[in-house]
Amino acid sequence: MRFSIYLNPQTRGAHEDVEIIETITAQAVEATRAGVDGIALTEHHFSDYNTYGNNFMLASYLAPQVPAGTKFALAVAVPTLHNPMRLAQSCNLLDILTRGELIVGFAAGGSPVEYAGLGRNPATRHQEMIHNLDVMEAALDKLPEDPPLEWETVFESGSLRTRIMPSAYHRSKPAFARGTQNDEGVTWTAARGWHLFTARETAEVLGERLEFYRKALHEHGHGDRVEELLDWSMVQKQVYLAPTDEEAQSSIRERMRAMADFNTKLFGLTGDVKESEKLRSVVGVSPTEPDEFLAKAMIVGSPASVIEQIEEYQAYGARHMSLLFNFGFMTAEESWASLRLFLDEVLPHFRGRPHPGVR
């Protein structure tokens, strides 16, 4: 089992931002030096849902501070919010700075606050994402001697006369992934031979999704890469550890109430979302429904209980879990205590153990 530390801390306002970013930076460095395999960073803007916002920049800052071989995963970048030429350039530069240890995941996002702030329309985000990715990949594949690449998106257009520079570390572009929760998205991902990033479901459902992805990779001619792609495909969870299950459950219920209140406020800032959707996350579950959120999005408990829960995902085929330790307006002390229990008592349990196979 591979583990990444997933960085997506919420903030209550400007007075907390600096301390939060300093905390998660230190946590990422300590976790990777303790043996965590990678760092996952996401993209959110304007909403206080992700304090740092720019995952390319934070990954670039962290890259020289962590052990050689640390895998970086952007989970995710949102293509519709980027100029496709600059996105291509950013992907390749970060691939060099991480010495080729990079997977750039893409998804459509969907927060109306974020789309509004960047002048985008969330109603068309999926089709625009696919189109922008096609433009980006065509740019990455273009050679200087090729005819100019004339490109256009809903918001911009241009002509690439030479090539995207720099090149990537080993190849014309880094490894890519798509974040998706449905079979259509999994099929699209497998057809391109990309890694799969997924989250917020039970172990059994995620096991079925990973098996569907495995079969789709074979069907689309990527059978020789199945094991490589599955090794770094991602299952993401929010994790909270305490000395006992009772302490962990009690504390996390308080965190979830804070997160639910935040979601209510956030989605109330825009008037273009249907009433029934305001309290639902764009990835399917929300802390406003705490029991469902606990079952699908979280791993909570004592170290022994967390080991059992991770082993269930492992038994259903998960090989890489990206774990979020700092969330729900936790204090630095709370998140450090949870993370250190994981590093001291959970991580050693999984080191050197063979993968047990799929149920």
Backbone hydrogen bonds, N-H to C=O, Kabsch-Sander energy under -0.5 kcal/mol:
donor,donor_aa,acceptor,acceptor_aa,energy
2,R,319,R,-3.6
4,S,321,M,-2.1
5,I,38,G,-2.3
6,Y,4,S,-0.6
6,Y,323,L,-2.9
7,L,5,I,-0.5
7,L,40,A,-2.9
8,N,6,Y,-0.7
11,T,48,D,-2.1
16,E,13,G,-2.1
17,D,13,G,-0.8
18,V,14,A,-0.5
20,I,16,E,-2.3
21,I,17,D,-2.4
22,E,18,V,-2.4
23,T,19,E,-2.3
24,I,20,I,-2.6
25,T,21,I,-1.9
26,A,22,E,-2.0
27,Q,23,T,-2.4
28,A,24,I,-2.4
29,V,25,T,-2.1
30,E,26,A,-2.6
31,A,27,Q,-2.7
32,T,28,A,-2.1
33,R,29,V,-2.0
34,A,30,E,-1.4
35,G,32,T,-0.9
36,V,31,A,-2.5
37,D,3,F,-1.2
38,G,3,F,-1.4
39,I,71,K,-2.5
40,A,5,I,-2.4
41,L,73,A,-2.4
42,T,7,L,-1.0
43,E,76,V,-0.6
51,T,9,P,-2.2
54,N,52,Y,-2.6
55,N,53,G,-1.0
58,L,54,N,-1.9
59,A,55,N,-2.1
60,S,56,F,-2.0
61,Y,57,M,-1.8
62,L,58,L,-2.2
63,A,59,A,-2.1
65,Q,62,L,-2.0
66,V,62,L,-0.8
66,V,63,A,-0.8
70,T,67,P,-1.8
71,K,37,D,-2.4
72,F,101,E,-2.7
73,A,39,I,-2.7
74,L,103,I,-2.4
75,A,41,L,-2.9
75,A,73,A,-0.8
77,A,105,G,-2.9
81,L,78,V,-1.9
82,H,79,P,-2.0
87,L,83,N,-2.5
88,A,84,P,-2.0
89,Q,85,M,-2.1
90,S,86,R,-2.6
91,C,87,L,-2.4
92,N,88,A,-2.0
93,L,89,Q,-2.4
94,L,90,S,-2.4
95,D,91,C,-1.8
96,I,92,N,-1.8
97,L,93,L,-2.4
98,T,94,L,-1.8
99,R,96,I,-1.8
100,G,95,D,-3.5
101,E,98,T,-1.4
102,L,100,G,-1.2
103,I,72,F,-2.3
104,V,175,A,-2.7
105,G,74,L,-2.3
105,G,103,I,-0.8
106,F,177,A,-1.8
107,A,77,A,-1.6
115,Y,111,S,-2.5
116,A,112,P,-2.6
117,G,113,V,-2.0
118,L,114,E,-1.4
119,G,116,A,-1.4
120,R,115,Y,-3.4
124,T,121,N,-1.3
125,R,122,P,-1.4
128,E,124,T,-2.1
129,M,125,R,-2.2
130,I,126,H,-2.1
131,H,127,Q,-2.1
132,N,128,E,-2.8
133,L,129,M,-2.4
134,D,130,I,-2.0
135,V,131,H,-2.2
136,M,132,N,-2.6
137,E,133,L,-2.7
138,A,134,D,-2.2
139,A,135,V,-2.1
140,L,136,M,-2.3
141,D,137,E,-1.9
142,K,138,A,-0.8
142,K,139,A,-0.7
146,D,143,L,-1.6
149,L,160,L,-2.6
150,E,148,P,-0.9
151,W,149,L,-0.6
151,W,158,G,-2.6
153,T,156,E,-3.6
158,G,151,W,-2.4
160,L,149,L,-2.7
161,R,159,S,-0.8
164,I,139,A,-0.6
168,A,171,R,-1.0
175,A,102,L,-1.0
177,A,104,V,-2.1
178,R,195,H,-1.8
179,G,106,F,-2.8
180,T,178,R,-0.6
180,T,197,F,-2.1
186,V,182,N,-2.1
187,T,183,D,-2.7
188,W,184,E,-2.1
189,T,185,G,-2.3
190,A,186,V,-2.7
191,A,187,T,-2.4
192,R,188,W,-1.3
193,G,189,T,-0.6
193,G,190,A,-1.0
194,W,189,T,-2.2
195,H,176,F,-2.4
197,F,178,R,-2.5
197,F,195,H,-0.5
198,T,234,M,-2.8
200,R,236,Q,-0.9
201,E,296,K,-1.0
206,L,202,T,-2.6
207,G,203,A,-2.3
208,E,204,E,-2.1
209,R,205,V,-2.1
210,L,206,L,-2.5
211,E,207,G,-2.1
212,F,208,E,-2.3
213,Y,209,R,-2.2
214,R,210,L,-2.4
215,K,211,E,-2.3
216,A,212,F,-2.2
217,L,213,Y,-2.3
218,H,214,R,-1.7
219,E,215,K,-2.4
220,H,216,A,-1.6
221,G,218,H,-1.7
222,H,217,L,-2.9
225,R,222,H,-2.1
226,V,223,G,-0.8
229,L,225,R,-2.6
230,L,226,V,-2.6
231,D,227,E,-2.1
232,W,228,E,-0.9
233,S,229,L,-0.8
234,M,196,L,-2.3
235,V,320,H,-2.0
236,Q,198,T,-1.9
237,K,322,S,-2.5
238,Q,297,A,-2.7
239,V,324,L,-2.9
240,Y,299,I,-2.1
242,A,301,G,-1.2
248,A,244,T,-2.1
249,Q,245,D,-2.7
250,S,246,E,-2.2
251,S,247,E,-2.4
252,I,248,A,-2.5
253,R,249,Q,-1.8
254,E,250,S,-1.2
255,R,251,S,-1.8
256,M,252,I,-2.5
257,R,253,R,-1.7
258,A,254,E,-1.7
259,M,255,R,-2.3
260,A,256,M,-2.7
261,D,257,R,-2.3
262,F,258,A,-1.9
263,N,259,M,-2.6
264,T,260,A,-2.3
265,K,261,D,-2.0
266,L,262,F,-3.0
267,F,263,N,-2.6
268,G,264,T,-1.0
269,L,266,L,-1.6
270,T,267,F,-0.7
277,E,274,K,-1.6
278,K,274,K,-0.9
278,K,275,E,-0.9
280,R,277,E,-1.7
284,G,281,S,-1.7
289,E,286,S,-2.2
293,F,289,E,-2.4
294,L,290,P,-2.7
295,A,291,D,-2.0
296,K,292,E,-2.1
297,A,293,F,-2.9
298,M,293,F,-0.7
298,M,294,L,-0.7
299,I,238,Q,-2.5
301,G,240,Y,-2.0
306,V,302,S,-2.8
307,I,303,P,-2.3
308,E,304,A,-1.8
309,Q,305,S,-2.1
310,I,306,V,-2.6
311,E,307,I,-2.4
312,E,308,E,-1.5
313,Y,309,Q,-1.5
314,Q,310,I,-2.5
315,A,311,E,-2.5
316,Y,312,E,-1.3
317,G,314,Q,-1.7
318,A,313,Y,-2.3
321,M,2,R,-2.7
322,S,235,V,-2.3
323,L,4,S,-3.0
323,L,321,M,-0.6
324,L,237,K,-2.7
325,F,6,Y,-0.5
325,F,323,L,-0.6
327,F,325,F,-0.6
330,M,327,F,-0.8
335,S,331,T,-2.2
336,W,332,A,-2.5
337,A,333,E,-2.2
338,S,334,E,-2.0
339,L,335,S,-2.6
340,R,336,W,-2.8
341,L,337,A,-1.6
342,F,338,S,-1.8
343,L,339,L,-2.6
344,D,340,R,-2.6
345,E,341,L,-2.4
346,V,341,L,-0.7
346,V,342,F,-1.5
347,L,342,F,-3.1
349,H,346,V,-1.0
350,F,346,V,-0.8
350,F,347,L,-1.3
351,R,347,L,-0.7
351,R,348,P,-0.6
353,R,350,F,-1.1
359,R,315,A,-2.0
